[in-house]
């Protein structure tokens, strides 16, 4: 049996029980529950824990449909070049850009990181806007540099400039006296090619997210997510999640947002097309115009790689690939320390936003994703995370303090895959512990419970998160 396709049986069968280390005669009802917990992506769950753990197809993807997954993977990994080029179908890079391929930011389908020292920005982009609404209620782009700052450009086109991030250390202590230190980022821009930015510019750094399970999240019915909303905190638990409502370009209407750090994209297909134009400078049928603000004349005059540069087949291939990346199984679900940590996760109130279990609905395009019980640990809703994490930048209905609850599945394999543990929207947290300590707003009570807990309980919670 090929690696990465170990799970082909239903929960409770010998294949799953043996992987979990549970013998058939010892499998009681408690073990069965834990077996289900391990299947983060339902029947799509993979059991790979190597550095390629985020890159395997859904375990129930078979035959020709599995073959097509690898076609999409090839497009995802391709390097784009400037036009004109003899490399037909792969030219059109830029004119301004941040990366030359999808996997440059999502290395091994994983998570980006902030630059170290004077390293260039890669895997961390910077959104820009000024007060007021742009098209269809979205952000209002900065007049000279648009909605995304681009550090690179093709020959004869000026790059927009460079960015730098520095950190101040912020010290604190737990209730038991143990100390901690967080790093607060400060961004600056240098060598701006088109003059200073608007005095009221709003800046939002955002790292590239892990790719696993995206198709499953898209298959969760809208009514499921709407039912989780509590914008007026009717149950008085201090948590008031709400859905973002964003513009769907192809449908020409406002719909529920699911993807991106502020749930500002309605579909995986539009999220991918947005990344192609914003990060690589590749046009598509969804976004046919280059990102060339009015002062950037050389950008506007640059040679195109086609109209559009990303043809419909390639867009479909990448969407197919991203939709069917499998979710790694949880590990050590029966470990007593992990079970204790999960209990603390719930008692501290973390599960109020990080919803453990969702159920997908129908999926005509991807039957493998239909009617799956999944454990993403996210409600995909917006929550006020406090002033400490605020970017001050509205994005459709999301205000400057709100962020979408990031899914936690696959979290424990981040270091294995990407060789780092930087978390939160800008990667400021150096590990899971720091990410918790940055929580504020609706999550302040949960953060305070963690701070007030004894060391054993804190370590158990971190052990649980490492099992996801």
C-alpha positions as CSV (number, residue, x, y, z in Angstrom):
1,X,0.0,0.0,0.0
2,X,1.4,3.4,-1.0
3,X,2.6,5.7,1.8
4,X,0.1,8.5,2.5
5,X,-2.9,6.4,1.6
6,X,-2.9,4.2,4.8
7,X,-6.5,5.1,5.7
8,X,-8.9,3.5,3.3
9,X,-11.1,1.8,5.9
10,X,-13.8,3.3,8.0
11,X,-13.2,4.3,11.7
12,X,-13.1,1.2,14.0
13,X,-11.5,-1.2,11.5
14,X,-8.2,-2.9,12.0
15,X,-6.2,-0.4,9.9
16,X,-7.2,2.5,12.1
17,X,-6.9,0.7,15.4
18,X,-3.4,-0.6,14.6
19,X,-2.2,2.8,13.6
20,X,-3.5,4.2,16.9
21,X,-1.9,1.3,18.8
22,X,-5.2,-0.2,20.0
23,X,-5.7,-3.9,19.7
24,X,-9.0,-5.3,18.5
25,X,-9.9,-7.0,21.8
26,X,-9.1,-3.8,23.7
27,X,-11.2,-1.5,21.6
28,X,-14.0,-0.3,23.9
29,X,-16.4,2.6,23.3
30,X,-13.8,5.1,24.7
31,X,-11.2,4.0,22.1
32,X,-13.8,4.3,19.4
33,X,-14.5,7.9,20.4
34,X,-10.7,8.6,20.4
35,X,-10.3,7.0,17.0
36,X,-12.9,9.4,15.6
37,X,-11.0,12.3,17.1
38,X,-7.8,11.2,15.3
39,X,-9.6,11.5,11.9
40,X,-9.2,15.3,11.6
41,X,-10.4,15.2,8.0
42,X,-12.9,12.4,8.2
43,X,-12.3,9.8,5.4
44,X,-9.9,12.3,3.8
45,X,-7.5,12.0,6.7
46,X,-3.9,11.0,6.0
47,X,-1.4,9.3,8.4
48,X,1.8,10.8,7.2
49,X,4.0,12.5,9.7
50,X,7.1,13.2,7.6
51,X,8.2,16.6,6.2
52,X,5.7,16.1,3.4
53,X,2.8,15.6,5.9
54,X,0.8,18.6,4.4
55,X,1.3,17.5,0.8
56,X,-0.6,14.2,0.5
57,X,-3.9,13.9,-1.4
58,X,-7.1,13.1,0.5
59,X,-6.9,9.4,1.5
60,X,-10.2,8.6,-0.2
61,X,-9.1,10.1,-3.6
62,X,-8.6,7.3,-6.1
63,X,-8.0,6.5,-9.7
64,X,-8.0,9.2,-12.4
65,X,-9.2,11.7,-9.8
66,X,-6.0,11.1,-7.8
67,X,-3.9,11.5,-11.0
68,X,-5.4,14.9,-11.6
69,X,-4.3,16.0,-8.1
70,X,-0.7,15.7,-9.2
71,X,-1.4,17.8,-12.3
72,X,-2.5,20.6,-10.1
73,X,0.5,20.0,-7.8
74,X,2.8,20.6,-10.8
75,X,1.1,24.0,-11.6
76,X,1.3,25.0,-7.9
77,X,5.0,24.4,-7.9
78,X,5.9,25.9,-11.2
79,X,8.1,29.0,-11.4
80,X,6.7,31.8,-13.6
81,X,8.9,34.0,-15.7
82,X,8.7,37.4,-17.3
83,X,7.0,37.8,-20.7
84,X,7.8,37.3,-23.5
85,X,9.3,33.9,-23.0
86,X,9.6,30.7,-25.0
87,X,8.1,28.9,-22.0
88,X,4.6,29.1,-23.3
89,X,1.9,29.3,-20.7
90,X,4.3,30.1,-17.9
91,X,5.2,33.7,-18.7
92,X,3.6,36.9,-17.4
93,X,5.4,37.2,-14.1
94,X,4.7,40.6,-12.5
95,X,5.2,43.3,-13.6
96,X,5.5,43.7,-9.8
97,X,5.4,40.7,-7.5
98,X,6.3,39.1,-4.2
99,X,7.0,35.5,-5.3
100,X,7.6,33.5,-8.5
101,X,5.5,30.4,-7.6
102,X,2.8,29.4,-5.2
103,X,5.1,27.0,-3.2
104,X,7.6,29.8,-2.7
105,X,5.3,31.1,0.0
106,X,3.5,27.9,0.9
107,X,6.6,25.7,1.0
108,X,5.6,22.1,1.1
109,X,2.0,23.4,1.3
110,X,2.8,24.8,4.7
111,X,3.0,28.1,6.5
112,X,5.0,31.2,5.7
113,X,7.2,33.0,8.2
114,X,8.4,36.5,8.8
115,X,11.9,37.4,7.6
116,X,14.8,37.1,9.9
117,X,17.1,40.1,10.1
118,X,17.6,41.7,6.6
119,X,16.2,38.7,4.7
120,X,13.7,39.6,2.0
121,X,10.0,39.2,2.7
122,X,8.7,35.8,1.4
123,X,5.7,34.1,2.8
124,X,4.7,37.3,4.5
125,X,2.8,39.9,2.4
126,X,1.6,43.4,3.4
127,X,-1.9,44.6,2.7
128,X,-2.4,48.4,2.3
129,X,-5.4,50.6,2.2
130,X,-6.7,54.1,3.3
131,X,-9.9,55.1,5.0
132,X,-13.1,54.6,3.0
133,X,-14.6,51.8,1.0
134,X,-13.3,50.4,-2.2
135,X,-15.2,48.5,-4.8
136,X,-18.2,46.5,-3.4
137,X,-17.5,47.5,0.1
138,X,-13.9,46.1,0.3
139,X,-10.8,47.9,1.3
140,X,-9.9,51.2,-0.3
141,X,-6.4,50.8,-2.0
142,X,-3.5,53.1,-1.2
143,X,-3.3,55.4,-4.3
144,X,0.4,54.9,-5.2
145,X,0.9,51.3,-4.1
146,X,-2.4,49.6,-4.4
147,X,-3.8,47.0,-2.0
148,X,-0.6,44.9,-1.7
149,X,3.0,46.0,-1.4
150,X,5.2,44.3,-4.0
151,X,8.9,44.1,-3.3
152,X,10.1,42.8,-6.7
153,X,9.5,43.7,-10.3
154,X,10.5,42.5,-13.8
155,X,13.2,44.1,-15.9
156,X,12.6,47.8,-16.7
157,X,9.8,48.1,-14.1
158,X,10.6,49.7,-10.7
159,X,9.9,47.6,-7.7
160,X,7.6,49.4,-5.2
161,X,10.3,49.5,-2.5
162,X,11.4,47.4,0.5
163,X,10.0,46.7,3.9
164,X,11.6,45.9,7.2
165,X,10.3,44.5,10.5
166,X,11.8,45.0,13.9
167,X,10.7,43.7,17.2
168,X,10.4,45.1,20.8
169,X,10.3,42.5,23.6
170,X,7.3,42.8,25.9
171,X,7.9,41.0,29.3
172,X,5.3,39.5,31.6
173,X,4.8,36.7,34.1
174,X,2.4,33.9,34.9
175,X,0.5,33.9,38.2
176,X,3.0,31.4,39.6
177,X,5.8,33.8,38.9
178,X,7.3,32.2,35.8
179,X,8.3,34.8,33.3
180,X,7.6,35.2,29.6
181,X,8.5,37.6,26.8
182,X,6.6,38.4,23.6
183,X,7.9,40.3,20.6
184,X,5.8,43.2,19.3
185,X,6.5,44.0,15.6
186,X,7.1,47.4,14.0
187,X,7.1,47.7,10.2
188,X,8.7,50.3,8.1
189,X,9.1,50.9,4.3
190,X,12.2,52.1,2.6
191,X,13.2,53.1,-1.0
192,X,9.6,53.9,-2.0
193,X,9.7,54.2,-5.8
194,X,6.6,56.4,-6.1
195,X,6.8,58.7,-3.2
196,X,5.5,58.5,0.3
197,X,2.4,56.6,1.1
198,X,-0.8,58.3,2.1
199,X,-0.7,59.9,5.6
200,X,-3.6,57.7,6.7
201,X,-2.3,54.4,5.2
202,X,-3.3,51.3,7.1
203,X,-0.8,48.4,7.0
204,X,-1.7,44.7,7.6
205,X,1.1,42.1,7.4
206,X,-0.2,38.5,6.8
207,X,1.8,35.3,6.5
208,X,0.8,32.5,4.1
209,X,-1.4,29.9,5.7
210,X,-1.1,26.1,5.8
211,X,-3.0,24.6,2.8
212,X,-4.5,21.4,4.3
213,X,-8.3,20.8,4.5
214,X,-9.3,23.9,2.4
215,X,-11.8,21.9,0.3
216,X,-13.4,20.5,3.5
217,X,-13.9,24.0,4.9
218,X,-15.5,25.1,1.7
219,X,-17.9,22.1,1.9
220,X,-19.3,23.1,5.3
221,X,-22.8,24.5,4.6
222,X,-23.3,28.2,5.1
223,X,-26.2,27.6,7.5
224,X,-23.8,25.7,9.8
225,X,-21.5,28.7,10.1
226,X,-24.4,31.2,10.4
227,X,-25.8,29.1,13.3
228,X,-22.5,29.6,15.2
229,X,-22.8,33.4,15.0
230,X,-23.6,35.3,18.1
231,X,-22.9,39.0,17.2
232,X,-24.7,40.4,20.2
233,X,-23.3,37.8,22.7
234,X,-26.8,36.6,23.5
235,X,-25.5,33.8,25.7
236,X,-23.3,36.2,27.6
237,X,-20.1,34.1,27.4
238,X,-18.0,37.1,26.2
239,X,-17.7,35.6,22.7
240,X,-19.5,37.2,19.8
241,X,-18.4,35.7,16.5
242,X,-19.8,36.9,13.2
243,X,-19.4,36.0,9.6
244,X,-17.8,38.3,7.1
245,X,-19.8,39.2,4.0
246,X,-17.6,39.7,0.9
247,X,-17.9,40.2,-2.8
248,X,-17.9,37.1,-5.0
249,X,-16.5,38.3,-8.4
250,X,-17.9,35.5,-10.5
251,X,-21.3,35.5,-9.0
252,X,-21.5,39.2,-8.9
253,X,-23.0,39.3,-5.4
254,X,-22.1,39.6,-1.7
255,X,-21.8,36.2,0.1
256,X,-20.3,34.7,3.2
257,X,-16.5,34.8,3.5
258,X,-14.5,31.8,4.5
259,X,-10.8,32.2,3.5
260,X,-8.0,34.5,4.4
261,X,-7.0,36.0,7.7
262,X,-10.1,38.1,7.8
263,X,-12.4,35.7,5.9
264,X,-12.3,38.2,3.0
265,X,-12.6,35.6,0.2
266,X,-15.8,33.7,-0.6
267,X,-14.3,30.7,-2.3
268,X,-11.1,28.8,-2.7
269,X,-11.1,29.4,-6.4
270,X,-11.3,33.2,-5.8
271,X,-8.7,33.0,-3.0
272,X,-6.3,31.2,-5.5
273,X,-6.9,33.7,-8.3
274,X,-6.4,36.6,-5.8
275,X,-3.0,35.1,-4.7
276,X,-1.9,34.7,-8.4
277,X,-2.6,38.4,-9.1
278,X,-1.5,39.8,-5.8
279,X,1.6,37.7,-5.1
280,X,2.9,36.7,-8.5
281,X,1.3,39.3,-10.8
282,X,-0.6,36.6,-12.9
283,X,-4.0,37.6,-14.3
284,X,-6.9,35.3,-14.6
285,X,-10.5,35.3,-15.7
286,X,-11.5,36.4,-12.2
287,X,-8.9,39.2,-11.9
288,X,-8.0,40.2,-15.5
289,X,-6.3,43.5,-14.7
290,X,-2.7,43.9,-13.6
291,X,-2.0,45.5,-10.2
292,X,-0.6,48.8,-11.6
293,X,-1.8,51.9,-9.6
294,X,-2.0,55.1,-11.6
295,X,1.6,56.4,-10.9
296,X,3.2,53.2,-12.0
297,X,3.4,53.9,-15.7
298,X,6.1,51.4,-16.5
299,X,4.1,48.7,-14.8
300,X,1.1,49.5,-17.0
301,X,3.2,49.4,-20.2
302,X,4.9,46.1,-19.4
303,X,4.4,43.1,-21.8
304,X,1.6,40.7,-20.9
305,X,2.0,37.0,-20.9
306,X,-1.5,36.6,-22.3
307,X,-5.1,37.6,-21.6
308,X,-5.4,36.1,-19.1
309,X,-2.0,34.8,-18.2
310,X,-3.4,32.0,-16.1
311,X,-5.7,30.0,-18.4
312,X,-8.9,28.4,-17.2
313,X,-7.5,24.9,-17.1
314,X,-4.6,25.9,-14.9
315,X,-6.8,27.7,-12.5
316,X,-9.1,24.7,-12.3
317,X,-6.1,22.4,-11.8
318,X,-4.7,24.4,-8.9
319,X,-8.2,24.7,-7.3
320,X,-8.6,21.0,-7.6
321,X,-5.2,20.4,-6.0
322,X,-5.8,22.8,-3.1
323,X,-9.3,21.4,-2.5
324,X,-8.1,17.8,-2.1
325,X,-5.0,18.2,0.1
326,X,-5.5,15.7,2.9
327,X,-5.5,16.7,6.6
328,X,-3.0,14.9,8.8
329,X,-4.4,12.7,11.6
330,X,-4.1,13.7,15.2
331,X,-1.5,11.8,17.2
332,X,-1.4,10.5,20.7
333,X,-5.2,11.0,21.2
334,X,-5.2,8.5,24.2
335,X,-2.2,10.0,25.9
336,X,-3.3,11.0,29.4
337,X,-1.4,14.3,29.2
338,X,-3.1,15.1,25.8
339,X,-6.5,14.2,27.3
340,X,-5.8,16.5,30.2
341,X,-4.7,19.3,27.9
342,X,-7.9,18.9,25.9
343,X,-10.0,19.3,29.0
344,X,-8.1,22.5,29.8
345,X,-8.7,23.7,26.3
346,X,-12.4,23.4,26.9
347,X,-12.5,24.7,30.5
348,X,-10.4,27.7,29.6
349,X,-13.0,28.6,26.9
350,X,-10.7,28.1,23.9
351,X,-13.4,25.9,22.2
352,X,-15.8,28.9,22.1
353,X,-14.0,30.0,18.9
354,X,-11.9,27.0,18.0
355,X,-14.9,24.8,17.3
356,X,-13.7,21.2,17.3
357,X,-16.2,19.5,15.0
358,X,-18.1,20.5,11.9
359,X,-19.9,18.5,9.2
360,X,-19.6,19.0,5.5
361,X,-22.6,18.9,3.2
362,X,-23.0,18.0,-0.4
363,X,-20.1,18.5,-2.8
364,X,-20.9,17.9,-6.4
365,X,-17.4,18.8,-7.6
366,X,-15.6,16.9,-4.9
367,X,-17.6,13.8,-3.7
368,X,-14.6,12.8,-1.5
369,X,-15.4,15.8,0.7
370,X,-19.1,15.3,1.1
371,X,-20.7,14.5,4.4
372,X,-17.5,14.2,6.4
373,X,-17.2,14.8,10.1
374,X,-14.1,17.0,10.5
375,X,-12.2,18.5,13.4
376,X,-10.7,21.8,12.2
377,X,-10.9,23.6,15.5
378,X,-12.3,26.7,13.9
379,X,-15.7,28.3,13.4
380,X,-14.4,30.4,10.4
381,X,-16.0,33.5,12.0
382,X,-14.6,36.9,12.8
383,X,-13.7,37.6,16.5
384,X,-12.4,40.7,18.2
385,X,-8.9,39.7,19.3
386,X,-8.0,42.9,21.2
387,X,-5.8,45.9,20.6
388,X,-2.6,44.0,20.9
389,X,-3.3,42.0,17.6
390,X,-5.3,44.8,15.9
391,X,-4.1,45.9,12.4
392,X,-6.6,48.8,12.3
393,X,-7.5,47.9,8.8
394,X,-11.2,47.1,7.8
395,X,-11.8,44.4,5.3
396,X,-15.4,44.2,4.2
397,X,-17.3,43.7,7.5
398,X,-14.2,42.8,9.5
399,X,-13.0,45.7,11.5
400,X,-9.4,46.5,12.5
401,X,-9.5,44.3,15.6
402,X,-11.2,41.3,14.1
403,X,-9.7,38.1,12.7
404,X,-11.1,34.8,11.4
405,X,-10.5,31.9,13.8
406,X,-7.6,30.0,12.2
407,X,-8.0,26.2,11.9
408,X,-5.7,24.4,14.2
409,X,-5.6,21.0,12.4
410,X,-2.0,20.1,11.5
411,X,-0.6,22.5,14.0
412,X,1.6,20.0,15.7
413,X,3.4,19.1,12.5
414,X,4.4,22.7,11.6
415,X,8.0,22.5,12.8
416,X,8.4,19.1,11.0
417,X,7.2,20.5,7.7
418,X,8.4,24.1,7.7
419,X,11.2,24.1,10.3
420,X,9.6,26.9,12.3
421,X,6.8,27.5,14.7
422,X,5.9,31.1,14.0
423,X,2.2,31.8,14.5
424,X,-0.5,34.4,14.3
425,X,-1.4,36.6,11.3
426,X,2.1,38.2,11.1
427,X,4.2,35.4,12.6
428,X,5.1,37.5,15.7
429,X,4.5,34.5,18.0
430,X,7.5,32.2,18.1
431,X,5.5,29.3,19.3
432,X,2.1,28.2,20.5
433,X,2.6,29.5,24.0
434,X,3.3,33.0,22.8
435,X,0.3,32.9,20.4
436,X,-2.0,32.2,23.4
437,X,-0.4,35.0,25.4
438,X,-1.2,37.5,22.6
439,X,-4.9,36.7,22.7
440,X,-7.1,39.6,23.8
441,X,-10.6,40.9,23.2
442,X,-13.1,38.1,23.1
443,X,-10.3,35.7,24.0
444,X,-9.0,37.6,27.0
445,X,-10.7,35.4,29.5
446,X,-9.2,32.3,27.9
447,X,-5.8,33.9,27.9
448,X,-6.2,34.9,31.5
449,X,-7.2,31.4,32.5
450,X,-3.9,30.2,30.8
451,X,-1.9,32.8,32.7
452,X,-3.5,31.9,36.0
453,X,-3.1,28.1,35.5
454,X,-0.3,26.2,37.1
455,X,2.6,25.0,35.1
456,X,1.4,21.4,34.8
457,X,-1.9,22.6,33.3
458,X,-0.2,25.0,30.9
459,X,2.1,22.2,29.7
460,X,-0.8,19.8,29.2
461,X,-2.7,22.4,27.1
462,X,0.4,22.9,24.9
463,X,0.8,19.1,24.7
464,X,-2.8,18.8,23.4
465,X,-2.2,21.5,20.8
466,X,0.9,19.7,19.6
467,X,-1.3,16.6,19.0
468,X,-3.5,18.4,16.4
